[in-house]
Amino acid sequence: MRRKIVAGNWKMNTTVAEGIELAKAVVAVKDEAKAGVELILGAPFTHLASVIDAVRGTNIAVAAQNCADHEKGAYTGEISAPMLAGLGVQYVILGHSERRQYYGETSETLNAKMALCYANGMAPIYCIGENLAEREAEKHFDICRKQIEEVVFNLTPEQFSKIIIAYEPVWAIGTGKTATAEQAEEIHAFVRNVLKEKFGEEAAQSTPILYGGSCKPSNAAELFSKIDVDGGLIGGAALKADDFLGIAKAF
């Protein structure tokens, strides 16, 4: 069976004190999650050390929301992969739609970040997905394939075995439009088939693919019932421990 994962992306939300309280609240209710479901907290850079301390001794993992595309040097304001690994960070979210849209991240940039992530013992949560214009132009399959081929296809089989893929229907986030569970399954199955072309059936079938489009306790069970949906990359609902765990109970 594939891994079942619920990862929270806190984005630029909470103060450090609020983040510690949120992490502690998740720890307090973590045993309510379905057995075998992995929990990951994606905290802001400023929170990481404190959140790692808050979840220490549990099976909750911690992710950074980004990392620099250089190992070290004169890059004011950047946070490197070795810095994150030194804190005990286990995952790094890479290629998020907001990073692509607002900060112009390209496949070239992401290849560099991916290499540094692996070189420092962390695993990527690699995000793909199309925006509204691309969806309406029926280019969603082409966009997702391109984002996989230009980055994921550069990985070795050993590296690929550690990756988590997250599909974000950007067109269904904050637009008033809704992605159905069937649409989620359609694109997840497509992504798995693309991965199979490069890495083979067994490896593709073992790769967790998370849904990253407005997943909440009220729709998680329907989404997670689909055979190729292995969990969620959760935004707003990750900022409340009860909602986050409500999603983790939905498998």
Backbone as a ProteinNet text record, in pm:
[ID]
protein_1_A
[PRIMARY]
MRRKIVAGNWKMNTTVAEGIELAKAVVAVKDEAKAGVELILGAPFTHLASVIDAVRGTNIAVAAQNCADHEKGAYTGEISAPMLAGLGVQYVILGHSERRQYYGETSETLNAKMALCYANGMAPIYCIGENLAEREAEKHFDICRKQIEEVVFNLTPEQFSKIIIAYEPVWAIGTGKTATAEQAEEIHAFVRNVLKEKFGEEAAQSTPILYGGSCKPSNAAELFSKIDVDGGLIGGAALKADDFLGIAKAF
[TERTIARY]
83.4	0	86.7	40.7	113.7	97.8	196.2	189.3	67.7	4.2	-105.7	-53.6	-65.1	1.8	-91.9	-91	-158.4	-53	-21	82.6	19	51.1	-2.2	97.9	53.8	136.2	81.2	150.4	101	118.9	198.5	226.9	277.3	245.6	295.2	189.2	165	64.5	122.8	69.5	104	234.1	236.9	361.7	432	554.3	624.4	545.1	497	420.7	294.7	226.3	106	139.8	253.5	295.6	328.2	392.1	421.3	292.7	196.7	68.8	-4.8	1.6	-62.4	3.8	135.4	205.9	172.3	168.3	133.5	-9.7	-99.2	-238.5	-249.3	-169.7	-168.8	-114.1	-8	46.7	-58.5	-136.4	-235.9	-344.6	-374.2	-484.4	-436.8	-306.2	-252.2	-299.6	-325	-364.6	-504.9	-578	-710.7	-702.2	-586.1	-568.7	-579.5	-622.4	-629.3	-490.3	-484.7	-357.1	-280.2	-152.2	-67.6	-62.9	-146.5	-145.1	-30.2	55.2	168.9	127.7	172	143.3	271.7	262.8	376.3	330.7	409.6	378.5	477.4	425.6	508.6	505.3	599.6	600.8	690	668.4	759.9	901	999.4	1139	1160.8	1099.5	1122.7	1073.3	981.9	919.2	985.4	1068.1	1105.9	1169.9	1267.1	1334.4	1235.5	1146.7	1049.6	946.7	902.7	804.1	867.4	992.2	1062.2	1071.8	1100.4	1103	965	860.5	724.2	676.5	727.1	682	784.1	893	999.6	944.2	987.3	940.3	813.1	756.2	637.6	677.3	581.3	607.2	562.4	540.5	505	632.7	632.8	749.3	730.3	841.4	837.3	898.6	832	877	903.9	1005.1	1022.8	940	903.7	818.7	898	1030.7	1114.8	1259.4	1352.6	1494.3	1563.3	1682.7	1757.8	1810.1	1844.5	1901.1	2053.6	2112.4	2257.5	2284.8	2400.7	2433.8	2473.7	2543	2586.1	2634.1	2665.4	2722	2650.5	2678.6	2626.7	2488	2390.5	2251.4	2163	2166.8	2100.3	1953	1912.4	1773	1736.3	1826	1796.2	1826.8	1762.4	1782.4	1824.7	1940.2	1995.1	1948.6	1962.1	1927.7	2011.9	2144.2	2219.7	2170.8	2126.8	2071.8	1947	1861.4	1737.4	1766.7	1855.7	1890.5	1951.3	2028.5	2089.8	1989	1870.9	1764.3	1689.5	1700.2	1624.2	1502.4	1496.7	1387.6	1396.6	1280.8	1279.5	1232.5	1148.9	1092.9	1105.7	1106.8	1101.9	995.7	903.5	803	868.9	866.5	930.8	832.4	841.2	757.6	615.3	587.9	450.2	403.1	275.8	221.3	246.5	245.9	271.1	416.7	508	648.7	668.5	601.1	611.8	550.7	433	359.2	420.1	448.9	490.3	640.8	718.1	863.6	935.7	859.7	917.6	1004.1	976	1058.3	1040.5	1151.2	1152.3	1198.6	1188.1	1236.4	1385.9	1460	1603.6	1631.4	1558.7	1572.6	1537.7	1428.5	1378.9	1470.1	1534.4	1632.2	1746.7	1792.1	1900.2	1855.4	1735.3	1682.9	1663.5	1612.2	1588.6	1720	1823.9	1954.1	2007.8	1994	2043.1	1959.9	1832.5	1743.4	1788.6	1809.4	1853.9	1994.1	2083.6	2222.3	2233.8	2132.6	2133.5	2036.9	1999	1924.2	1777	1721.6	1578.9	1505.9	1376.5	1295.8	1205.1	1182.4	1096.6	949.3	865.8	723.8	710.6	706.9	715.9	576.1	546.3	413.1	404.3	294.6	263.6	119.4	81.5	-58.7	-75	-196.3	-226.6	-314.6	-305.4	-389.7	-521.9	-604.6	-738.3	-733.1	-648.8	-639.8	-594.2	-499.7	-449.6	-555	-633.2	-741.4	-847.6	-887.8	-993.2	-948	-816.9	-762.2	-735.2	-772.8	-754.6	-606.8	-520.3	-377.5	-326.3	-421	-380.6	-290.9	-319.8	-234.3	-94.7	-89.1	40	124.4	59.7	131.7	190	108.2	155.7	267	252.1	358	487.9	480.3	599.5	668.6	591.5	649.2	714.7	664.8	726	850.7	837.6	948.9	1071.5	1048.7	1160.6	1232.7	1172.2	1234.4	1243.7	1130.7	1128.8	1204.2	1196.5	1264.5	1416.6	1468.5	1611.9	1662.4	1572.5	1611.3	1661.2	1747.3	1785.7	1670.7	1667.1	1563	1562.9	1682.6	1688.6	1628.4	1659.2	1600.3	1449	1405.9	1263.2	1184.8	1246.9	1177.1	1140.1	1200.2	1174.7	1082.5	1043.2	967.1	819.3	758.5	612.8	569.4	471.2	415.7	287.6	267.1	142.5	82.6	-39.8	-109.8	-196.4	-173.2	-252.7	-336.4	-466.5	-549.3	-561.4	-466.1	-459.2	-589.1	-654.7	-780	-894.7	-879.5	-987.1	-956.9	-853.4	-815.6	-843.9	-945.1	-978.4	-1043.9	-1096.1	-1158.6	-1310.2	-1361.8	-1504	-1539	-1442.9	-1464.1	-1422.6	-1480	-1454.6	-1405.9	-1300.2	-1252.5	-1325.7	-1381.6	-1451.5	-1351.4	-1397.1	-1311.8	-1275.8	-1368	-1341.9	-1233.2	-1235.9	-1130.7	-995.5	-996.2	-872.3	-818	-903.1	-859.1	-807.8	-874.3	-832.6	-688.6	-655.4	-522	-418.8	-456.8	-365	-328.8	-427.5	-400.8	-311.2	-335	-250.8	-106.7	-88.3	45.2	115.8	44	105.6	151.2	73.6	111.4	233.3	243.7	362.4	485.5	473.1	585.1	626.3	528.5	556.2	643.3	625.4	703.2	853.1	890.1	1031.9	1083.4	1004.6	1056.2	997.9	900.9	844.8	719.8	645.8	515.9	528	619.8	629.1	662.4	759.8	799.7	687	619.6	509.6	395	366.3	257.5	291.2	419.1	460.9	469	457.8	478.2	350.4	355.1	236.6	210.8	87.3	45.2	-65.3	-38.1	-131.5	-214.1	-333.7	-421.3	-405.8	-381.3	-354.4	-454.2	-582	-680	-798.2	-786.7	-898.8	-957.7	-870.3	-913.8	-947.5	-1063	-1108.3	-1183.7	-1217.9	-1283.3	-1411.2	-1482.3	-1610.2	-1596.8	-1481.2	-1468	-1351.9	-1276.7	-1157.7	-1191.3	-1296.5	-1328.8	-1359.2	-1432.6	-1464.4	-1338	-1250.7	-1125.8	-1037.2	-1023.6	-932.1	-986	-1112.6	-1167.9	-1120.2	-1065.3	-1017.7	-883.5	-867.3	-755.7	-619.6	-609.8	-480.2	-456.9	-546.6	-531	-483.2	-361.6	-297.1	-291.3	-366.6	-366.7	-374.3	-337.3	-353.5	-238.5	-212.7	-127.3	-224.2	-236	-346.6	-302.5	-381	-352.8	-428.6	-538.7	-613	-655.9	-699.7	-748.1	-635.5	-510.2	-397.3	-370.4	-437.2	-413.2	-499.7	-583.2	-662.4	-639.8	-592.9	-556.9	-675	-794.2	-910.4	-944.3	-933.7	-959.6	-853.2	-727.5	-616.6	-634.4	-666.3	-687.3	-816.1	-915.7	-1038.4	-1010.2	-916.8	-875.1	-797.7	-711.9	-632.4	-717.7	-837.4	-929.6	-1016	-1001.6	-1097.4	-1066.3	-951.2	-917.5	-1011.8
-120	0	124.8	229	356.4	427.8	513.7	596.1	688.4	710.3	805.9	924.3	1043.1	1160	1280.1	1350	1479.5	1580.4	1672.1	1771.5	1909.7	1982.8	2117.7	2220.3	2309.3	2422.4	2548.4	2594.9	2710.5	2840.3	2838.9	2959	3071.9	3197	3308.1	3344.2	3249.6	3265.2	3222.2	3278.7	3256.4	3324.7	3372.3	3414.8	3289.5	3304.8	3188.4	3128.8	3213.7	3163.9	3089.9	3145.3	3079.4	2948	2945.4	2822.3	2712	2748.1	2650.1	2593.6	2681.1	2635.2	2545.2	2579.5	2497.1	2359.6	2356.7	2228.5	2143.7	2206	2132.7	2080.5	2159.2	2116.3	1995.7	1994.4	1878.7	1756.3	1774.4	1663.2	1606	1694.1	1651.5	1563.7	1584.2	1508.6	1412.5	1397.9	1319.1	1174.2	1118.5	978.7	954.9	1063.1	1048.5	1021.8	1046.7	1021	871.3	836.6	696	633.4	509.9	440.8	441.9	473.1	470.6	599.2	696.3	824	909.8	956.9	1039.9	1187	1256.9	1399	1479.3	1586.2	1674.2	1817.9	1895.2	2036.4	2122.9	2204.3	2293.9	2434.1	2463.3	2589.4	2693.1	2822.4	2926.8	2906.6	2962.5	2948.2	2986	3096.9	3148.1	3052.6	2962.4	2873.3	2736.6	2702.6	2561.9	2500.1	2567	2510	2485.6	2580.4	2568.4	2459.5	2449.8	2347.1	2208.2	2196.5	2068.2	2027.1	2122.3	2092.6	2050.3	2115.3	2087	1947.2	1894.9	1761.5	1652.8	1690	1592.6	1474.1	1354.1	1234	1176.8	1243.9	1193.3	1151	1098.4	1061.8	1170.7	1291.3	1404.9	1461.9	1480.5	1534.9	1684.5	1752.1	1896.1	1926.6	2014.4	2056.5	2206.1	2244.9	2385.5	2414.6	2540.5	2577.8	2612.4	2611.9	2650.1	2632.7	2639	2652	2725.8	2773.5	2847.2	2753.1	2810.9	2731	2735.5	2784.2	2781.4	2724.9	2662	2598	2699.1	2804.6	2910	3028.4	3139.2	3252.2	3383	3480.9	3616.5	3628	3566.6	3567.6	3614.4	3742.9	3801.7	3762	3713.7	3678.9	3536.9	3462.7	3326.2	3226.4	3111.1	3003.9	2879.2	2824.6	2713.8	2578.5	2478.6	2341.7	2291.6	2318.2	2274.3	2337.3	2463.5	2528.1	2453.4	2418	2347.6	2209	2137.6	2002.8	2006.8	2112.3	2125.9	2141.3	2190.3	2203.9	2073.3	1982	1857.4	1854.1	1946.5	1947	1820.4	1758.9	1632.6	1648.9	1750.2	1771.4	1918.3	1942.4	2079.4	2085.1	2179.7	2202.1	2279.8	2225.4	2288.9	2301.7	2413.2	2431.1	2470.2	2517	2557	2663.6	2660.4	2752.8	2898.2	2929.9	3068.6	3108.2	3013.4	3041.1	3058.9	2978.4	2990.9	3124.2	3157.8	3275.2	3406	3414.6	3542.5	3565.1	3457.9	3472.7	3417.4	3382.3	3345.9	3221.8	3127.5	3007.5	2925.5	2883.5	2807.4	2664.6	2581.8	2444.8	2442.5	2535.3	2541.8	2568.6	2664.5	2694.8	2574.1	2508.7	2397.2	2275.4	2256.8	2148.1	2169.5	2293.3	2323.8	2302.2	2346.6	2328.9	2181.2	2107.3	1964.5	1892.7	1923.6	1859.5	1888.3	2012.6	2050	1985.9	1973.4	1907.8	1763.8	1689.9	1550.9	1540.7	1629.6	1624.1	1644.7	1706.7	1734.1	1646.1	1534.6	1432.3	1461	1556.9	1587.8	1539.3	1525	1480.1	1593.8	1606.5	1713.5	1674.4	1773	1765.6	1856.3	1795.7	1871.7	1899.8	2028.2	2071.9	2094.6	2050.4	2074.1	2119.8	2174.8	2212.1	2328.6	2341.9	2441.9	2553.7	2672.7	2783.7	2784.2	2883.7	2886.7	2897	2986.2	3002.8	2873.4	2806.7	2680.3	2571.4	2569.9	2470.2	2495.5	2621	2653.4	2630	2638.8	2609.4	2459.5	2381.4	2235.6	2197.8	2274.8	2246.7	2182.9	2141.8	2094.7	1971	1879.8	1761.7	1801.1	1890.9	1934.2	2005.5	2091.7	2166.6	2072.2	1979.3	1885.9	1796.8	1750.9	1669	1748.9	1872.7	1956.6	1977.1	2004.7	2029.1	1903.8	1787.8	1661.7	1631.7	1639.9	1602.6	1691.7	1821.5	1914.7	1909.4	1845.2	1839.6	1695.1	1630.1	1496.6	1395.4	1409.1	1313.9	1322.5	1426	1438.9	1364.4	1307.5	1237.4	1096.9	1047.3	906.9	822.7	693.2	609	615	619.8	627.4	757.9	869.5	997.3	994.8	943.9	940.5	861.6	759.9	675.4	752.3	870.5	948.4	1067.8	1092.3	1213.1	1198.7	1310.8	1321.9	1423.4	1387.2	1478.6	1539.9	1668.1	1734.1	1804.8	1767.9	1832.3	1945.2	2065.2	2182.8	2230	2218.1	2282	2430.4	2509.2	2650.5	2722.4	2676.5	2736.9	2718.1	2625.9	2597.9	2652.1	2735	2789.9	2939.4	2980.8	3122.1	3182.3	3098.5	3149.1	3133.6	3060.6	3032.6	2907.5	2854.5	2729.8	2613.2	2496.5	2381.2	2263.9	2200.7	2077.8	1959.8	1873.5	1757.1	1646.2	1550.4	1435.8	1361	1358.9	1291.1	1362.4	1496.4	1571.6	1548.9	1541.4	1514.3	1376.9	1277.5	1142.1	1136.4	1207.2	1205.5	1253.2	1364.8	1420.5	1341.6	1290.6	1207.8	1081.3	1018	897.3	930.8	1045.5	1088.4	1107.7	1176.2	1200.8	1068.4	974.1	844.9	774	785.9	725	792.6	925.5	996.3	949.1	935.1	887.8	746.5	665.2	527	523.2	619.4	623.4	630.6	699.6	719.9	618.9	591.9	515.8	374.7	342	207.9	196.7	91.2	69.8	62.9	-18.2	-38.3	91.4	165.2	290.7	393	402.2	498.5	463.9	336.6	294.5	315.2	326.5	345.5	492.7	582.2	725.1	791	854	924.4	1052.7	1070.3	1192.5	1256.9	1376.6	1447.3	1547.6	1573.9	1673.2	1804.9	1913.2	2041.5	2149.8	2114	2214.4	2226.5	2309.7	2338.7	2212	2131.1	2010.2	2047.2	1999.9	2029.8	1908.2	1907.5	1789.4	1749	1844.7	1813.3	1744.3	1758.4	1692.9	1594.1	1580.1	1495	1349	1298.1	1155.6	1120.8	1208.1	1182	1185.1	1283.1	1292	1170.3	1132.9	1025.6	888	879.8	752.2	716	813	788.9	715.3	620	526.2	591.7	701.4	764.3	887.7	917.7	1032	979.3	1013.1	952.7	1044.5	1153.2	1246.4	1388.6	1482.5	1621.9	1709.8	1814.1	1925.9	2036.6	2061.7	2139.7	2281.8	2379.4	2518.9	2568.9	2640.3	2705	2611.7	2491.2	2397.3	2345.2	2367.7	2323.2	2418.7	2534	2633.8	2613.1	2511.1	2470.9	2322.6	2286.5	2147.4	2052.8	2092.6	2005	1981.9	2085.8	2069.1	1981.2	2003.9	1926.9	1779	1750.6	1611.9	1555.8	1643.1	1596.5	1542.8	1606.5	1557.4	1427.3	1418.2	1297.7	1177.9	1204	1096	1050.7	1114.2	1094.6	976.7	911.8	799.8	681.8
0	0	0	-70.8	-70.9	62.2	90.8	210.3	203.4	317.2	330.5	411	353.3	410.1	415.2	527.1	537.2	580.8	489.6	514.4	522.8	625.9	642.5	593.1	507.9	462.1	527.3	630.5	706.3	629.2	524.1	443.9	534.9	505.9	588.2	691.6	781.3	885.9	1020.5	1126.4	1267.5	1306.7	1429.3	1491.9	1542.7	1590.3	1645.3	1761	1851	1966.6	1921.4	1821.8	1770.7	1702.6	1632.8	1567	1666.3	1775.8	1880.4	1937.7	1963.8	2018.3	1918.7	1791.4	1689.3	1682.9	1684.7	1680.6	1802.4	1919.2	2041.2	2034.8	1975.1	1962	1868.5	1763	1673.1	1745.8	1823	1901.3	1995.1	2056.5	2155.6	2094.9	1966.8	1905.1	1796.4	1780.4	1669.1	1669.3	1786.9	1793.9	1739.4	1711.2	1651.1	1501.3	1441.7	1298.7	1273	1151.3	1114.7	1125.2	1166.7	1182.3	1050.5	1060.9	942.9	864.7	898.6	828	880.7	790	828.1	832.5	935	950.6	931.4	852.2	826.8	848.6	921	946.2	869.1	777.3	697	754	840.9	915.2	847.2	875.6	826.6	880.9	811.4	852.3	998.4	1041.2	1176.9	1284.9	1247.4	1344.8	1353.8	1257.2	1239.1	1363.5	1422.1	1539.1	1652.3	1674.4	1784.1	1755.7	1632.7	1597.4	1605.7	1562.5	1574.6	1721.3	1809.5	1953.3	2002.2	1952.3	1998.7	1961	1848.8	1804.5	1834.5	1900.3	1928.4	2007.8	1970.1	2038.2	1980	1879	1811.2	1669.3	1595.6	1455.9	1358.4	1410.1	1323.9	1263.7	1132.8	1062.5	1038.8	1010.9	986.7	850.6	777.6	644.6	643.2	566.7	531.8	407.5	389.4	276.6	150.9	161.6	48.8	92.9	-0.8	32.7	-80.6	-55.1	-156.3	-264	-377.8	-486.4	-486.6	-377	-356.5	-218	-203.5	-76.3	29.9	-11.5	80.8	-2.6	65.4	-7	19.5	-65.2	-48.1	-110.4	-42.8	-89.8	25.6	49.9	166.4	172.2	287.2	309.4	273.4	210.5	170.2	282.9	276.6	374.2	297.9	330.5	252.6	303.3	217.7	255.1	373	377.3	494.9	626	619.8	740	788.1	695.1	729.6	784.5	717.3	762.1	902.1	930.9	1062	1174.1	1140.5	1239.9	1263.8	1168.7	1177.4	1087.3	990.7	893.6	808.1	780.2	705	560.7	535.8	402.3	364.3	233.1	181.9	72.6	84.2	-19.8	-132.5	-253	-367.7	-483.7	-556.2	-674.5	-645.9	-524	-492.3	-591.2	-623.7	-724	-688.3	-559	-518.4	-541.8	-525.8	-556.2	-706.9	-785.1	-930.9	-977	-922.9	-969.6	-920.1	-790.1	-732.1	-736.6	-742.8	-733.9	-856.8	-958.5	-1086.6	-1085.9	-997.6	-993.8	-1121.5	-1177	-1301.3	-1274.2	-1376.6	-1362.9	-1334.8	-1394	-1368.3	-1220.9	-1164.5	-1022.3	-937.4	-973.3	-893.9	-902.6	-1015.6	-1025.5	-927.9	-916.2	-822.4	-678.5	-646	-511	-478.6	-575.8	-556	-524.8	-600.7	-579.6	-439.6	-394.8	-262.2	-151.9	-174.8	-79.7	-55.8	-163.9	-151.4	-93	-136.7	-90.8	59.6	118.5	261.8	340.4	280.1	352.4	373	298.9	309.3	184.2	193.8	80.5	34.6	-96.3	-146.3	-148.7	-122.7	-157.1	-278.5	-395.8	-520.7	-575.2	-592.9	-633.6	-784.9	-842	-982.3	-992	-1106.9	-1125.1	-1219.8	-1270.3	-1371.9	-1315.2	-1377.1	-1335.2	-1412.8	-1386.1	-1445.2	-1597.3	-1650	-1795	-1861.9	-1799	-1855	-1848.6	-1740.6	-1729.9	-1835.7	-1849	-1945.5	-2089.4	-2113.4	-2246.3	-2264.7	-2163.8	-2164.7	-2181.6	-2113.2	-2118.1	-1988.2	-1902.4	-1770.5	-1777	-1867.2	-1878.8	-1927	-2025.1	-2079.9	-1974	-1893.6	-1790.8	-1686.2	-1639.6	-1537	-1590.4	-1712.6	-1773.2	-1782.2	-1826.1	-1840.3	-1706.1	-1601.6	-1470.4	-1413.1	-1450.8	-1407.9	-1490.6	-1621.8	-1709.2	-1687.4	-1663.8	-1652.7	-1517.9	-1418.9	-1286.8	-1235.1	-1220.3	-1159.7	-1244.8	-1376	-1463.8	-1453	-1387.2	-1368.8	-1245.5	-1168.6	-1046.6	-1077.1	-989.7	-996.1	-939	-969	-908.9	-756.4	-695.3	-549.6	-498.9	-563.3	-524.8	-543.7	-656.4	-685.3	-581	-525	-427.4	-300.6	-281.5	-160.1	-182.3	-306.8	-337	-300.5	-265.8	-254.3	-359.8	-440.1	-539.8	-483.9	-506.1	-465.9	-587.1	-622.3	-734	-681.2	-732.7	-695.3	-813.9	-808.5	-911	-878.4	-924.9	-887.2	-922.2	-1027.4	-1073.7	-974.8	-881.9	-786.4	-647.6	-636.3	-506.3	-506.4	-432.2	-420.6	-543.5	-633.3	-755.9	-756.2	-657.9	-656.1	-734.1	-808.5	-881.1	-792.7	-818.3	-734.7	-817.9	-772.4	-835.5	-771.5	-853.5	-799.7	-767.6	-689.4	-658.8	-785.9	-880.8	-1008.1	-1087.4	-1086.6	-1154.9	-1087.3	-954.9	-882.5	-919.9	-920.9	-956.5	-1099.7	-1190.2	-1329.9	-1345.1	-1281	-1297.3	-1217	-1100.6	-1022.9	-1099.7	-1161.3	-1241	-1359.7	-1422.2	-1534	-1488.2	-1376.1	-1323	-1295.1	-1237.1	-1206.1	-1334.3	-1438.6	-1566.5	-1627.7	-1612.1	-1660.3	-1583.4	-1452.7	-1370.7	-1411.9	-1447.6	-1489.2	-1614.9	-1704.5	-1828.1	-1801.1	-1695.9	-1663.2	-1562.2	-1459.3	-1345.8	-1334	-1417.9	-1415.8	-1330.3	-1352.8	-1288	-1136.2	-1086.8	-942.4	-869.4	-922.3	-857.6	-862	-976.7	-989.5	-895.7	-882.9	-794.9	-648	-615.9	-477	-436.9	-534.3	-508.3	-455.7	-338.8	-288.8	-368.5	-410.4	-479.7	-396.3	-346.9	-259	-338.2	-288.5	-349.4	-274.2	-347.7	-282.8	-315.9	-329.1	-368.5	-274.3	-174.7	-84	-22.7	32.2	102.8	246.2	292.9	428.7	482.8	613.1	669.6	596.6	540.3	475.7	340.9	273.7	142.8	136.7	247.3	245	220.4	283.1	268.1	122.4	54.4	-85.9	-171.5	-146.8	-222.1	-196.6	-68.7	-32.6	-70.6	-107.2	-151.8	-292	-363.4	-499.6	-495.4	-582.4	-573.6	-587.7	-661.7	-684.5	-599.1	-507.7	-416.5	-281.7	-245.1	-128.5	-6.9	-11.5	99.2	49.5	134.8	97.4	142.6	63.5	105	142.9	271	326.5	357.2	313.1	340.2	461.2	437.2	544.9	656.5	621.6	723	812.2	773.1	856.2	971.2	971.3	1074.9	1198.2	1196.1	1312.2	1334.2	1451.7	1478.9	1456.2	1498.1	1482.8	1336.2	1254.6	1111.3	1047.5	1083.1	1028.8	1061.4	1186.9	1226.7	1168.2	1147.3	1082.3	944.1	875.5	742.8	756.8	857.9	877.9	920.6	967.4	1005.8	889.8	774	664.8	573.8	590.4	500.4	525.5
[MASK]
+++++++++++++++++++++++++++++++++++++++++++++++++++++++++++++++++++++++++++++++++++++++++++++++++++++++++++++++++++++++++++++++++++++++++++++++++++++++++++++++++++++++++++++++++++++++++++++++++++++++++++++++++++++++++++++++++++++++++++++++++++++++++++

